Amino acid sequence: MAEEQKQQKSAAGDLAGQAAGKGVKSLGKNLASNASKAAANAAKAVKMGTQAAKVAATAASAAATAGLALAAAAIQAAVEKLVGKMKKEHIAAAILAPFLAIIGAFLAIPLAILGTVAIAILALIVLVPSISFIINSGAYIVPPYTGGVLQAPGNVESPYIRVIKTAEPRVLTNDQLPYPVQYTIQITAKQGALTNITYNNECSVIWDNNRGTPPGCPSASIPDPPDAIPAGTTFTFTYTMTFTLPPTDYTDTLVVDVFTVSADAPVGTSTNRSTASGTATVRIGNPPDECPGPWPVRQGLRISQGPGPQHYPSESVDVPPAGLQVVATHSGVASVGWEGAGYGNYVRISSICNGVRFWSTYAHLEVVTAQNGVIKLGDPIGISGATGGGARGAHIHYDFGGLRMWEPNIYRPQGISSESAFRGCVDSAGVGLCGYVP
């Protein structure tokens, strides 16, 4: 019995050993199969990771095209690093690569937009102060003037000051004299506050040449300038001039009155001296206006050159310096022009004097205030300067076409005894050789 049990245990052990051998063999086959499948999946994952890297590279290239090369490079480097690790360490990480590529593509668009906005903001940061500096600079930069109208007729306006002058009434008959004419001055501080303000009033009387030298303007009580005019405000005041009958006779006259304001205007941390003017005219009776006679600039200025050989073949005179208010010496039709090699900015007025067709020219103007069309005796034309290739120093060049530059077509210059002394004279030394504007 004991032997039988021993044999049964031995048989059971053989059967268990055979079963164990079969189980081990089967387990080995399963493990091998699973390992093979895992390797295949890993290879697929690696392939997907490589494709994802290519997608990410394409997205990065698109981002670079949008102006974000740095962001694109960062995305590509991150993905390549991840794929490298995936090949070496963690096959499952390859699955994340497509998602990273998609995220990179989505990020490229908003980042590109943000980059464009950033560039625009940077441009504004640079441009705004530059534009502000130009506007507020003393130079007040404008394109070179090439002919035409720069300012409103009758007024010369600066970037910092506007001056408007009016007269009431503007027209009087001779039988209304004596009559007080009220002048109103409006001074506007266009940008910053104006300080250190000064006034200058120039007044001239025009009448028939046969009456001799015209009288000066009536006296006027002009108030002192204010200490300052705040930015954006207008300072207004009035004064009166009374025009009378003989012995100081203003019948049949034209009175031209130019009021000039100079002031310091702020430019950044410094100041700029600026000047502007306004003009008003009063017509009394019937002043002569078709023939020339008065000079185009104020009394007392030195004449630097007379008519004759120096200006051959034109009848011309020169009166310096720059900055002079220039007015029409007769009525007619004005044309505004530009001549680069000669006159520069000029105004030409055509008319008929005692049946003779003629014109007067006012050249080398720095600023033109006249307009094309009808112009009246005493109307503002512009400001003297040195424009054009023919200008030798700043001055007003005044000439005639069809008339002689002597009496009665101009008032005789002060200090000149005869036409022969005036014709051909050149006062290069500035000693008054050619006389002074009467």
C-alpha positions in Angstrom: 0.0 0.0 0.0 2.8 2.2 0.8 4.5 1.3 -2.4 1.4 2.1 -4.4 1.1 5.5 -2.9 4.7 6.2 -3.6 4.2 5.3 -7.3 1.1 7.5 -7.5 3.0 10.5 -6.1 5.7 9.9 -8.6 3.3 9.8 -11.5 1.6 12.9 -10.3 5.0 14.6 -10.1 5.8 13.6 -13.7 2.4 15.0 -14.8 3.0 18.2 -12.9 6.4 18.6 -14.5 5.1 18.0 -17.9 2.3 20.6 -17.3 4.8 23.1 -15.9 7.0 22.6 -19.0 4.1 23.2 -21.3 3.0 26.3 -19.3 6.5 27.8 -19.4 6.7 27.2 -23.1 3.2 28.8 -23.7 4.1 31.7 -21.5 7.3 32.2 -23.4 5.4 32.3 -26.7 3.0 34.9 -25.3 5.7 37.0 -23.9 7.5 36.9 -27.2 4.4 37.8 -29.1 3.6 40.7 -26.8 7.2 42.0 -27.1 6.9 41.9 -30.9 3.7 43.8 -30.8 5.2 46.3 -28.4 8.2 46.8 -30.7 5.9 47.3 -33.7 3.8 49.9 -31.7 7.0 51.6 -30.7 8.1 51.8 -34.3 4.8 53.3 -35.3 5.0 55.7 -32.5 8.5 56.7 -33.6 7.2 57.2 -37.1 4.3 59.3 -35.8 6.7 61.3 -33.8 8.9 62.0 -36.8 5.8 63.1 -38.8 4.8 65.3 -35.9 8.2 66.9 -35.9 7.8 67.7 -39.6 4.4 69.3 -38.9 5.9 71.3 -36.1 8.7 72.4 -38.4 6.1 73.5 -41.0 4.2 75.4 -38.3 7.4 77.0 -37.1 8.2 78.1 -40.7 4.8 79.7 -41.0 5.4 81.5 -37.7 8.7 82.7 -39.0 7.0 84.1 -42.1 4.7 86.0 -39.8 7.6 87.7 -38.3 8.2 85.3 -35.3 11.2 83.3 -36.3 12.4 83.1 -32.7 9.1 81.6 -31.5 9.0 79.1 -34.4 12.6 78.0 -33.7 11.7 77.5 -30.0 8.7 75.3 -30.9 10.8 73.2 -33.4 13.6 72.7 -30.9 11.3 71.7 -28.1 9.6 69.1 -30.3 12.9 67.7 -31.7 14.2 67.4 -28.1 11.1 65.6 -27.1 11.3 63.2 -30.0 14.9 62.5 -29.3 14.0 61.5 -25.7 11.2 59.5 -27.0 13.5 57.4 -29.2 15.8 56.9 -26.3 13.7 56.7 -23.2 9.9 56.9 -23.5 8.2 55.6 -26.6 4.8 56.7 -25.3 5.9 60.4 -25.4 5.7 60.2 -29.2 1.9 60.3 -28.9 2.2 63.9 -27.5 4.1 65.2 -30.5 1.1 65.7 -32.8 -0.6 67.7 -30.1 2.4 69.8 -29.6 2.5 70.5 -33.3 -1.2 71.6 -33.3 -0.6 73.8 -30.3 2.4 75.4 -32.0 0.4 76.1 -35.1 -2.4 77.7 -33.1 0.1 79.7 -31.0 1.8 81.0 -34.2 -1.2 82.9 -35.3 -1.9 84.9 -32.2 1.8 85.4 -31.6 2.2 86.8 -35.2 -0.7 89.2 -34.5 0.8 90.2 -31.2 4.1 90.8 -33.0 2.5 93.0 -35.6 0.7 95.0 -32.8 4.0 95.3 -30.9 5.8 96.6 -34.0 3.0 99.2 -34.6 3.1 100.3 -30.9 6.9 100.7 -31.2 6.5 102.7 -34.4 4.0 105.0 -32.6 6.4 105.4 -29.6 9.1 106.6 -32.0 6.9 108.7 -34.4 4.7 110.6 -32.0 7.5 112.4 -30.2 9.2 113.1 -33.5 6.1 114.6 -35.0 5.5 116.6 -31.8 9.1 117.9 -31.9 8.7 119.0 -35.5 5.4 120.8 -34.8 6.8 122.6 -31.8 10.3 123.3 -33.2 11.3 126.9 -34.0 11.8 126.0 -37.6 8.2 125.0 -38.1 9.2 122.7 -41.0 7.2 123.1 -44.2 8.0 122.1 -47.8 9.9 124.6 -50.0 7.5 127.2 -51.4 7.0 126.9 -55.2 4.7 129.7 -55.9 1.1 130.5 -55.0 -0.6 131.7 -51.8 0.9 130.9 -48.5 -1.2 133.1 -46.1 -4.5 134.7 -46.1 -4.5 138.0 -48.0 -3.6 140.9 -45.8 -2.0 139.0 -42.9 1.3 137.3 -42.3 0.8 134.5 -39.8 3.5 132.6 -37.9 3.2 129.1 -36.4 2.8 130.7 -33.0 1.1 134.1 -33.5 -2.0 135.3 -35.5 -2.6 139.0 -35.9 -5.9 140.4 -37.4 -6.2 144.1 -38.0 -9.5 145.8 -39.1 -10.6 149.4 -39.7 -14.0 150.8 -39.2 -15.1 152.4 -41.5 -12.8 151.3 -44.4 -14.2 153.8 -46.9 -14.9 157.5 -46.4 -15.9 160.3 -48.7 -14.0 163.6 -48.6 -17.0 165.5 -47.1 -17.0 163.2 -44.1 -13.7 164.5 -42.9 -12.6 165.0 -40.2 -13.5 161.5 -39.1 -12.1 159.2 -36.4 -11.4 155.7 -37.7 -11.2 152.9 -35.1 -8.7 150.2 -35.6 -9.1 146.8 -33.8 -6.2 144.5 -33.2 -6.6 140.8 -32.3 -3.5 138.8 -31.2 -3.9 135.0 -30.8 -1.4 132.7 -29.1 -1.8 129.7 -31.3 0.4 127.2 -29.4 2.1 128.2 -26.2 1.9 131.4 -24.1 3.4 134.5 -25.7 5.8 136.6 -23.6 8.1 139.5 -24.1 5.6 141.0 -26.6 6.4 144.1 -28.7 4.4 146.1 -31.2 5.4 148.0 -34.4 2.9 150.0 -36.4 3.8 151.2 -39.9 1.4 153.6 -41.6 1.8 155.3 -45.0 -0.4 157.7 -47.1 -0.8 157.4 -50.8 -2.0 160.3 -53.1 -1.5 161.8 -56.5 2.1 162.4 -57.4 1.4 165.9 -58.5 0.5 166.9 -55.0 4.1 166.4 -53.8 5.0 164.4 -50.7 2.0 163.0 -48.9 1.5 163.7 -45.2 2.3 161.2 -42.5 -0.4 159.3 -40.7 -2.3 160.8 -37.8 -1.0 160.2 -34.3 -2.4 157.2 -32.4 -2.4 156.2 -28.8 -1.6 152.5 -28.9 -1.7 150.7 -25.5 1.3 148.9 -24.1 1.5 145.1 -24.8 0.4 142.8 -22.0 3.0 140.8 -20.0 1.8 137.6 -21.6 -1.0 136.1 -23.7 -2.0 132.6 -22.5 -1.9 129.7 -25.0 -5.0 129.4 -27.1 -6.4 132.8 -26.1 -6.9 136.1 -28.0 -5.9 139.5 -26.7 -7.9 142.4 -28.3 -7.6 146.1 -28.1 -8.6 149.2 -30.2 -7.1 152.6 -31.0 -8.2 155.6 -33.1 -6.7 157.8 -35.8 -8.5 160.9 -36.9 -8.3 161.9 -40.6 -8.7 165.7 -41.2 -9.0 168.4 -43.8 -6.3 171.0 -44.5 -3.8 172.1 -43.4 -3.1 168.3 -42.9 -5.1 167.1 -45.8 -6.3 163.5 -46.2 -8.7 164.0 -49.1 -8.4 161.5 -52.0 -5.9 159.4 -50.2 -5.3 155.7 -49.4 -4.0 154.9 -45.9 -2.2 151.6 -45.5 -1.6 150.5 -41.9 0.5 147.4 -41.0 0.6 146.3 -37.4 3.4 143.8 -36.5 3.6 141.8 -33.3 6.8 140.0 -32.1 6.9 137.7 -29.1 8.7 134.8 -27.5 6.9 131.5 -27.9 7.8 128.2 -26.1 9.5 125.5 -28.0 10.3 122.5 -25.8 12.4 123.8 -22.9 13.5 127.0 -24.8 11.8 129.9 -26.6 11.6 131.0 -30.2 11.2 134.7 -31.3 8.3 134.8 -33.7 6.6 137.6 -35.7 3.3 138.1 -37.4 1.4 141.1 -38.8 -2.0 142.3 -39.9 -2.9 145.0 -42.4 -5.8 147.4 -42.8 -6.5 150.0 -45.4 -8.7 153.1 -45.4 -9.8 154.7 -48.7 -10.8 158.4 -48.5 -12.3 160.0 -51.6 -10.8 159.0 -54.9 -7.1 158.3 -54.6 -5.2 157.5 -57.9 -4.8 153.8 -58.3 -4.1 152.9 -61.9 -0.7 154.5 -62.2 2.2 153.7 -59.8 3.8 156.3 -57.6 4.3 155.2 -54.0 7.0 152.8 -53.1 6.1 149.2 -52.2 7.8 149.4 -48.8 7.8 151.8 -45.8 9.5 155.1 -45.7 13.2 155.6 -44.6 14.7 152.4 -45.9 18.0 152.6 -47.8 17.9 151.9 -51.5 20.8 149.6 -52.4 20.6 149.8 -56.2 19.0 152.2 -58.7 17.7 151.6 -62.3 20.0 151.5 -65.3 23.0 149.5 -66.4 23.1 147.2 -63.3 19.6 146.1 -64.1 19.7 146.4 -67.9 17.3 146.1 -69.7 14.6 146.5 -66.9 13.7 149.5 -64.9 14.4 148.2 -61.4 15.5 149.1 -57.9 16.5 147.0 -54.9 15.6 147.7 -51.3 17.0 145.5 -48.4 16.5 143.8 -46.0 14.4 140.7 -45.6 11.1 140.8 -43.6 9.7 143.9 -45.1 5.9 144.2 -45.7 5.4 144.7 -49.4 2.3 146.4 -50.8 0.9 147.0 -54.3 1.8 150.4 -55.7 -1.2 150.6 -58.0 -4.4 148.7 -58.8 -4.6 146.1 -61.6 -4.6 142.4 -62.2 -2.1 140.3 -60.2 -0.4 137.1 -61.1 1.7 135.0 -58.7 4.7 133.1 -60.0 7.9 131.3 -59.3 11.2 131.7 -61.3 14.0 129.5 -59.8 16.9 131.0 -61.8 15.8 134.7 -61.3 12.9 136.2 -59.4 12.2 133.4 -57.0 8.7 134.0 -55.6 7.2 137.1 -57.3 4.0 139.0 -58.0 3.3 140.9 -61.2 0.5 143.5 -61.5 -0.7 144.5 -64.9 -2.5 147.8 -65.5 -2.9 150.8 -67.8 -1.6 154.2 -66.9 -2.6 157.2 -69.0 -3.3 154.9 -71.9 0.0 153.0 -71.6 -0.1 149.3 -70.8 2.5 148.4 -68.2 3.3 146.0 -65.3 5.1 146.2 -62.0 7.0 143.2 -60.5 7.8 142.5 -56.8 10.4 139.7 -56.6 12.5 137.5 -54.2 9.6 137.3 -51.8 9.9 135.0 -48.8 6.2 134.9 -48.3 3.4 135.7 -50.8 0.1 137.0 -49.5 -1.4 138.2 -52.8 -3.7 136.1 -55.0 -4.2 135.8 -58.7 -6.8 138.3 -59.9 -7.9 141.8 -59.2 -5.7 143.7 -56.7 -6.0 147.2 -55.3 -3.5 150.0 -54.6 -2.1 149.4 -51.1 -3.1 145.7 -50.9 -0.5 143.5 -49.2 1.7 141.4 -51.6 4.1 139.6 -49.3 7.3 139.7 -47.3 10.7 140.5 -48.8 13.3 137.7 -48.8 16.1 136.1 -50.9 14.3 133.5 -53.0 15.5 132.7 -56.5 18.9 132.4 -58.1 19.0 136.1 -59.0 18.9 137.3 -55.4 22.2 138.7 -54.1 21.3 139.1 -50.5 17.8 139.6 -49.0 15.8 142.5 -50.5 12.7 143.5 -52.4 13.3 143.7 -56.2 10.8 146.2 -57.7 10.7 146.8 -61.4 8.6 148.2 -64.3 7.8 146.9 -67.7 6.6 149.7 -70.1 7.3 152.6 -67.8 10.4 154.5 -66.6 11.6 154.2 -63.0 11.4 157.9 -62.2 8.9 160.6 -61.5 5.9 160.6 -61.7 6.0 156.8 -61.7 7.8 156.7 -58.3 8.2 159.3 -55.6 11.7 160.8 -55.8 14.0 159.1 -53.3 15.1 161.2 -50.3 18.7 162.5 -50.8 18.7 162.2 -54.6 18.9 165.5 -56.5 18.3 164.3 -60.1 17.5 161.3 -62.2 21.1 161.0 -63.4 22.3 160.7 -59.8 19.8 157.9 -59.2 20.2 156.0 -62.5 22.9 153.3 -62.4 23.8 153.9 -58.8 25.0 151.0 -56.6 25.3 151.5 -52.8 27.4 148.5 -51.9 29.0 150.3 -49.0 25.6 151.1 -47.4 26.2 154.9 -47.2 23.0 156.0 -48.9 24.4 156.6 -52.3 21.1 155.7 -53.9 19.0 157.6 -51.4 16.2 156.4 -49.2 12.5 155.5 -49.7 10.5 158.7 -49.4 
